[in-house]
Amino acid sequence: MNKISYLLVSILVLVVVIVNSITITILYNTAFVRESEQLTITARSQANMIDAVARYDRANLDKEDKSVAEKATLSQLLDAHRNFGTFGETGEFTVARLDANHIIYLSPHRFEDKFGTKEYHQPINLGSPYAIAMQKALNGQSGTVVASDYRGMITLAAYEYVPGLDYGVVAKMDLSEIRRPFIRAGLISNIVAIPLVIIGAFFLLHINKPVVQRLRESEDYNRVLFETLPVGLALCRMDGTLVDVNPAYADIIGRSIEETKKLSYWEITPQDYAPDEEIQLKKLNTSGHYGPYEKEYLHNDGQRVPVSLIGQVVELNGEKYIWSSVEDITQRRLAEEKVRGLNSELERRVKERTIELEDTLDRLKQTQSHLVHAEKMASLGQLTAGIGHEINNPVNFIHAGIHALQENIEDIRNVLRKYDAVDVKDPVPSLLEIREYKDEIQYNKILDFIDRNIGNIKNGVSRTVKIIDGLRVFSQGDSEQMISADIHQNMEATLIMLHAKYVDRIEIVKDYGKLLEILCYPGQLNQVFANILANSIDAVNGYQKPGEGVIKISTFLNKDAREVTVKIQDNGPGIEKEILDRIFEPFFTTKKVGEGTGLGLSISYSIMQNHQGKLLVNSVPGQGATFSIVIPVIRVNDK
């Protein structure tokens, strides 16, 4: 064979390779776009699901501790991952979060990473080239990217950001899996076509058959490939006139190939897509390609068919044409609609469940309020006898003093009457008689006794006023808003209320520091003081002999002056380790039936939570117990 023969064969082979390459490239681009969209839908739906579950968990679990809601969400995410973690040969769905400058994967993976770990991968540096998709997701972005994954494999990845949890979601598959069928098809077609071309050229040169016949064979082969592809292909002029279409394209609009060729691109496009078509034409004229672009075609039965198009400008025989690949996305739209429906149903159920939980929470709050009030009334009832005794002593003293004072005043009145009866003309006998009477009734001692009695009555009145004032401070109602209060004044009022329970039996040691006035609910705070002091008094009375019991009350500001701490320490028996973790449980008590409700410490704990404070306990059996009441400082002027 001479050089011309080799050149002819080479040209024919090159033509076949180029045609096959263009066809495979268009098909690959179509598949690439379709896979990108599918991965995007997968990542987005999973991100929306995670965000919905997270919102639900945050709204209905422990609001004070966000980690509880996040753990619950992560647990549900891992359960879902076990049911939907992979797809295809290499596809998988991954979730990660950012920890400083490292990406931490939260779900097991399908393949081993570069370190040989499969279940949970090693943390990856934020700047690593092996986690570009996840880096974009954690930066709050969404989209698709072709990049290396944790194995170093080139993948097509869709990424989404979950704002409520600062999670990144990636759905990916190896690019080789997308390319493989097209590479295989290209190799097969080239393996088949190239020998045919060589054989055709051989027969053309050696058997003298027309070159046109051989070219027709190659064209026929490509026509078969063109007509058997499941994706619609169309060639049209720049004015929209259809030149050639494959059966898949004609099936999309419900017509035969011949009927389709008689139509213009604009005759199968709804009029309302004119603005979008103008944008795509501008893109086509400036860049030589358009799409991916979703629109609708008019079917022969009048229905609208959703399609996805991608195309580019090609030049044939000096004339420009538009070569388009068209995919019917009806099933994809139905799947998307189903996903949207499922999401709507999920949101509806979440809302219904949220309403139910809110109603339950309201009922629980009402029940808690009733329990707090009942416990406070019970505490006041227990203190009533002691307060009656406290008030009765000074009142009896005042009563007795008044009775004696009345008798003394009557003696003085008798002296005054005798003075009134003195005979002015001869006063000496009367004055001598008065002096004898005064000596008889010990007049000077009566005056001294009156002074002492008046002083004692004043002390009794002062004591009564102090008890009543303490009762007023202790029993004050709670307003809807916090008010300014003096911790020491409230503590003193509480001690007055409990005075009968510890007087002559327990020594109260006070170590008060210099405190700021704080904003609080004073009535609730008094209830906390009373519950803890009453428990300490009962513990000491049952453990120590009279006079040996000691309760120390200390108050101080923390170093940063942001918290006030009130410590109540006793030398009672202490609390056993087995029950130390249960003392704040509702209805838990170590007292005998009828001696306690088991609500005092539980309600006190809730009151401190309401103050955004803390109630802590530390105890060693045999060495007493220490309760620490920590209250945030909110200065009055800063409110």
Solvent accessible surface area in square Angstrom, and as a share of the most:
residue,aa,sasa,rsa
1,M,113,0.51
2,N,93,0.48
3,K,178,0.75
4,I,132,0.67
5,S,10,0.06
6,Y,129,0.49
7,L,107,0.53
8,L,43,0.21
9,V,20,0.11
10,S,63,0.40
11,I,84,0.42
12,L,12,0.06
13,V,31,0.18
14,L,104,0.52
15,V,69,0.39
16,V,3,0.02
17,V,45,0.26
18,I,80,0.41
19,V,54,0.31
20,N,1,0.00
21,S,50,0.32
22,I,74,0.38
23,T,16,0.10
24,I,21,0.11
25,T,68,0.39
26,I,12,0.06
27,L,12,0.06
28,Y,43,0.16
29,N,51,0.26
30,T,8,0.04
31,A,6,0.05
32,F,52,0.22
33,V,22,0.12
34,R,87,0.32
35,E,44,0.20
36,S,15,0.10
37,E,36,0.16
38,Q,77,0.34
39,L,3,0.02
40,T,23,0.13
41,I,41,0.21
42,T,27,0.16
43,A,0,0.00
44,R,120,0.44
45,S,22,0.14
46,Q,28,0.13
47,A,6,0.04
48,N,72,0.37
49,M,56,0.25
50,I,3,0.01
51,D,24,0.12
52,A,8,0.06
53,V,27,0.16
54,A,0,0.00
55,R,111,0.41
56,Y,56,0.21
57,D,4,0.02
58,R,84,0.31
59,A,47,0.37
60,N,35,0.18
61,L,71,0.35
62,D,70,0.36
63,K,135,0.57
64,E,159,0.71
65,D,62,0.32
66,K,156,0.66
67,S,47,0.30
68,V,60,0.35
69,A,3,0.02
70,E,65,0.29
71,K,142,0.60
72,A,27,0.21
73,T,2,0.01
74,L,45,0.23
75,S,60,0.39
76,Q,80,0.35
77,L,5,0.02
78,L,38,0.19
79,D,67,0.35
80,A,30,0.23
81,H,20,0.09
82,R,172,0.63
83,N,136,0.70
84,F,72,0.30
85,G,9,0.09
86,T,63,0.36
87,F,55,0.23
88,G,57,0.55
89,E,109,0.49
90,T,17,0.10
91,G,0,0.00
92,E,2,0.01
93,F,2,0.01
94,T,3,0.02
95,V,0,0.00
96,A,0,0.00
97,R,83,0.30
98,L,71,0.36
99,D,69,0.36
100,A,85,0.66
101,N,101,0.52
102,H,76,0.34
103,I,0,0.00
104,I,38,0.19
105,Y,17,0.06
106,L,17,0.08
107,S,0,0.00
108,P,31,0.19
109,H,12,0.05
110,R,65,0.24
111,F,53,0.22
112,E,102,0.46
113,D,15,0.08
114,K,113,0.48
115,F,142,0.59
116,G,47,0.45
117,T,38,0.22
118,K,97,0.41
119,E,109,0.49
120,Y,107,0.41
121,H,12,0.05
122,Q,80,0.36
123,P,66,0.41
124,I,20,0.10
125,N,91,0.47
126,L,49,0.24
127,G,71,0.69
128,S,17,0.11
129,P,82,0.51
130,Y,74,0.28
131,A,5,0.04
132,I,59,0.30
133,A,11,0.09
134,M,4,0.02
135,Q,28,0.13
136,K,58,0.25
137,A,0,0.00
138,L,19,0.09
139,N,95,0.49
140,G,41,0.39
141,Q,83,0.37
142,S,67,0.43
143,G,25,0.24
144,T,57,0.33
145,V,30,0.17
146,V,67,0.38
147,A,12,0.10
148,S,26,0.17
149,D,8,0.04
150,Y,6,0.02
151,R,44,0.16
152,G,29,0.28
153,M,84,0.37
154,I,84,0.43
155,T,3,0.02
156,L,2,0.01
157,A,2,0.02
158,A,1,0.01
159,Y,16,0.06
160,E,18,0.08
161,Y,62,0.24
162,V,0,0.00
163,P,84,0.53
164,G,33,0.32
165,L,24,0.12
166,D,85,0.44
167,Y,2,0.01
168,G,0,0.00
169,V,0,0.00
170,V,4,0.02
171,A,0,0.00
172,K,8,0.03
173,M,14,0.06
174,D,5,0.02
175,L,6,0.03
176,S,52,0.34
177,E,25,0.11
178,I,9,0.04
179,R,102,0.37
180,R,87,0.32
181,P,63,0.40
182,F,33,0.14
183,I,96,0.49
184,R,120,0.44
185,A,38,0.30
186,G,11,0.10
187,L,102,0.51
188,I,94,0.48
189,S,4,0.02
190,N,30,0.16
191,I,115,0.58
192,V,64,0.37
193,A,4,0.03
194,I,48,0.24
195,P,59,0.37
196,L,89,0.44
197,V,11,0.07
198,I,85,0.43
199,I,86,0.44
200,G,4,0.04
201,A,0,0.00
202,F,97,0.40
203,F,72,0.30
204,L,15,0.08
205,L,64,0.32
206,H,104,0.46
207,I,81,0.41
208,N,135,0.69
209,K,89,0.38
210,P,88,0.55
211,V,52,0.30
212,V,90,0.52
213,Q,72,0.32
214,R,21,0.08
215,L,75,0.37
216,R,113,0.41
217,E,83,0.37
218,S,22,0.14
219,E,114,0.51
220,D,74,0.39
221,Y,55,0.21
222,N,24,0.12
223,R,85,0.31
224,V,87,0.50
225,L,38,0.19
226,F,18,0.08
227,E,70,0.31
228,T,96,0.56
229,L,23,0.11
230,P,121,0.76
231,V,18,0.11
232,G,1,0.01
233,L,1,0.01
234,A,3,0.03
235,L,18,0.09
236,C,9,0.05
237,R,93,0.34
238,M,76,0.34
239,D,94,0.49
240,G,4,0.04
241,T,51,0.30
242,L,7,0.03
243,V,47,0.27
244,D,19,0.10
245,V,1,0.00
246,N,0,0.00
247,P,41,0.26
248,A,17,0.13
249,Y,2,0.01
250,A,2,0.02
251,D,101,0.52
252,I,17,0.09
253,I,0,0.00
254,G,27,0.26
255,R,59,0.22
256,S,57,0.36
257,I,48,0.24
258,E,111,0.50
259,E,89,0.40
260,T,0,0.00
261,K,69,0.29
262,K,167,0.71
263,L,34,0.17
264,S,26,0.17
265,Y,28,0.10
266,W,105,0.37
267,E,102,0.46
268,I,1,0.01
269,T,11,0.07
270,P,5,0.03
271,Q,153,0.68
272,D,91,0.47
273,Y,38,0.15
274,A,45,0.35
275,P,85,0.54
276,D,59,0.31
277,E,7,0.03
278,E,96,0.43
279,I,108,0.55
280,Q,31,0.14
281,L,59,0.29
282,K,126,0.53
283,K,79,0.34
284,L,4,0.02
285,N,108,0.56
286,T,115,0.67
287,S,59,0.38
288,G,28,0.26
289,H,86,0.38
290,Y,15,0.06
291,G,9,0.09
292,P,77,0.48
293,Y,18,0.07
294,E,66,0.30
295,K,1,0.00
296,E,33,0.15
297,Y,1,0.00
298,L,59,0.29
299,H,46,0.21
300,N,89,0.46
301,D,96,0.50
302,G,59,0.57
303,Q,118,0.52
304,R,111,0.41
305,V,16,0.09
306,P,17,0.11
307,V,0,0.00
308,S,9,0.06
309,L,2,0.01
310,I,34,0.17
311,G,7,0.07
312,Q,69,0.31
313,V,41,0.23
314,V,28,0.16
315,E,112,0.50
316,L,83,0.41
317,N,165,0.85
318,G,64,0.62
319,E,73,0.33
320,K,113,0.48
321,Y,24,0.09
322,I,14,0.07
323,W,36,0.13
324,S,10,0.06
325,S,1,0.00
326,V,0,0.00
327,E,27,0.12
328,D,67,0.35
329,I,2,0.01
330,T,45,0.26
331,Q,136,0.60
332,R,27,0.10
333,R,77,0.28
334,L,104,0.52
335,A,54,0.42
336,E,32,0.15
337,E,98,0.44
338,K,137,0.58
339,V,46,0.27
340,R,124,0.45
341,G,38,0.36
342,L,107,0.53
343,N,36,0.19
344,S,68,0.44
345,E,58,0.26
346,L,59,0.30
347,E,79,0.36
348,R,111,0.40
349,R,147,0.54
350,V,33,0.19
351,K,134,0.57
352,E,81,0.36
353,R,117,0.43
354,T,29,0.17
355,I,101,0.51
356,E,93,0.42
357,L,50,0.25
358,E,92,0.41
359,D,66,0.34
360,T,52,0.30
361,L,77,0.38
362,D,74,0.38
363,R,143,0.52
364,L,108,0.54
365,K,114,0.48
366,Q,112,0.50
367,T,71,0.41
368,Q,79,0.35
369,S,66,0.42
370,H,128,0.57
371,L,59,0.29
372,V,30,0.17
373,H,111,0.50
374,A,55,0.42
375,E,18,0.08
376,K,28,0.12
377,M,87,0.39
378,A,40,0.31
379,S,16,0.10
380,L,39,0.19
381,G,48,0.46
382,Q,128,0.57
383,L,9,0.05
384,T,89,0.52
385,A,82,0.63
386,G,13,0.13
387,I,13,0.07
388,G,39,0.37
389,H,102,0.46
390,E,12,0.05
391,I,45,0.23
392,N,71,0.37
393,N,76,0.39
394,P,11,0.07
395,V,65,0.37
396,N,78,0.40
397,F,104,0.43
398,I,27,0.14
399,H,131,0.58
400,A,62,0.48
401,G,7,0.06
402,I,78,0.39
403,H,108,0.48
404,A,25,0.20
405,L,30,0.15
406,Q,111,0.49
407,E,98,0.44
408,N,18,0.09
409,I,67,0.34
410,E,70,0.31
411,D,40,0.21
412,I,33,0.17
413,R,129,0.47
414,N,43,0.22
415,V,3,0.02
416,L,101,0.50
417,R,127,0.46
418,K,61,0.26
419,Y,94,0.36
420,D,125,0.65
421,A,82,0.63
422,V,30,0.17
423,D,76,0.39
424,V,136,0.78
425,K,192,0.81
426,D,78,0.41
427,P,46,0.29
428,V,88,0.51
429,P,75,0.47
430,S,26,0.17
431,L,81,0.40
432,L,94,0.47
433,E,96,0.43
434,I,4,0.02
435,R,160,0.58
436,E,120,0.54
437,Y,42,0.16
438,K,51,0.22
439,D,103,0.53
440,E,134,0.60
441,I,33,0.17
442,Q,98,0.44
443,Y,44,0.17
444,N,110,0.57
445,K,129,0.55
446,I,17,0.08
447,L,70,0.35
448,D,77,0.40
449,F,80,0.33
450,I,20,0.10
451,D,97,0.50
452,R,146,0.53
453,N,10,0.05
454,I,69,0.35
455,G,29,0.28
456,N,58,0.30
457,I,27,0.14
458,K,134,0.57
459,N,102,0.52
460,G,7,0.06
461,V,70,0.40
462,S,69,0.44
463,R,70,0.26
464,T,20,0.12
465,V,89,0.51
466,K,113,0.48
467,I,0,0.00
468,I,91,0.46
469,D,59,0.31
470,G,4,0.04
471,L,60,0.30
472,R,141,0.52
473,V,6,0.04
474,F,4,0.02
475,S,45,0.29
476,Q,54,0.24
477,G,63,0.61
478,D,58,0.30
479,S,56,0.36
480,E,170,0.76
481,Q,129,0.57
482,M,42,0.19
483,I,73,0.37
484,S,46,0.29
485,A,10,0.08
486,D,58,0.30
487,I,3,0.01
488,H,38,0.17
489,Q,89,0.39
490,N,4,0.02
491,M,0,0.00
492,E,54,0.24
493,A,2,0.02
494,T,0,0.00
495,L,6,0.03
496,I,20,0.10
497,M,5,0.02
498,L,2,0.01
499,H,47,0.21
500,A,23,0.18
501,K,62,0.26
502,Y,23,0.09
503,V,48,0.27
504,D,134,0.69
505,R,88,0.32
506,I,12,0.06
507,E,101,0.46
508,I,33,0.17
509,V,52,0.30
510,K,93,0.39
511,D,77,0.40
512,Y,66,0.25
513,G,27,0.26
514,K,189,0.80
515,L,37,0.18
516,L,63,0.31
517,E,95,0.43
518,I,0,0.00
519,L,11,0.05
520,C,0,0.00
521,Y,35,0.13
522,P,4,0.02
523,G,0,0.00
524,Q,36,0.16
525,L,0,0.00
526,N,1,0.00
527,Q,4,0.02
528,V,0,0.00
529,F,0,0.00
530,A,3,0.03
531,N,10,0.05
532,I,1,0.00
533,L,0,0.00
534,A,23,0.18
535,N,45,0.23
536,S,4,0.02
537,I,1,0.00
538,D,58,0.30
539,A,36,0.28
540,V,1,0.00
541,N,60,0.31
542,G,72,0.70
543,Y,107,0.41
544,Q,45,0.20
545,K,143,0.60
546,P,104,0.65
547,G,60,0.58
548,E,94,0.42
549,G,1,0.01
550,V,50,0.29
551,I,0,0.00
552,K,79,0.33
553,I,0,0.00
554,S,17,0.11
555,T,3,0.02
556,F,79,0.33
557,L,53,0.26
558,N,43,0.22
559,K,214,0.91
560,D,89,0.46
561,A,33,0.26
562,R,173,0.63
563,E,48,0.22
564,V,0,0.00
565,T,8,0.04
566,V,0,0.00
567,K,78,0.33
568,I,0,0.00
569,Q,89,0.39
570,D,11,0.06
571,N,48,0.25
572,G,1,0.01
573,P,51,0.32
574,G,20,0.19
575,I,28,0.14
576,E,92,0.41
577,K,164,0.69
578,E,135,0.61
579,I,46,0.23
580,L,40,0.20
581,D,133,0.69
582,R,111,0.40
583,I,15,0.08
584,F,45,0.19
585,E,69,0.31
586,P,82,0.52
587,F,129,0.54
588,F,39,0.16
589,T,56,0.33
590,T,102,0.59
591,K,77,0.33
592,K,152,0.64
593,V,157,0.90
594,G,78,0.75
595,E,98,0.44
596,G,28,0.27
597,T,74,0.43
598,G,13,0.13
599,L,14,0.07
600,G,14,0.13
601,L,26,0.13
602,S,15,0.09
603,I,10,0.05
604,S,0,0.00
605,Y,83,0.32
606,S,31,0.20
607,I,6,0.03
608,M,1,0.00
609,Q,104,0.46
610,N,81,0.41
611,H,7,0.03
612,Q,155,0.69
613,G,13,0.12
614,K,100,0.43
615,L,5,0.03
616,L,91,0.45
617,V,33,0.19
618,N,107,0.55
619,S,15,0.10
620,V,74,0.43
621,P,65,0.41
622,G,47,0.45
623,Q,137,0.61
624,G,4,0.04
625,A,7,0.06
626,T,25,0.14
627,F,10,0.04
628,S,15,0.09
629,I,0,0.00
630,V,11,0.06
631,I,2,0.01
632,P,32,0.20
633,V,21,0.12
634,I,66,0.34
635,R,110,0.40
636,V,74,0.43
637,N,148,0.76
638,D,99,0.51
639,K,144,0.61
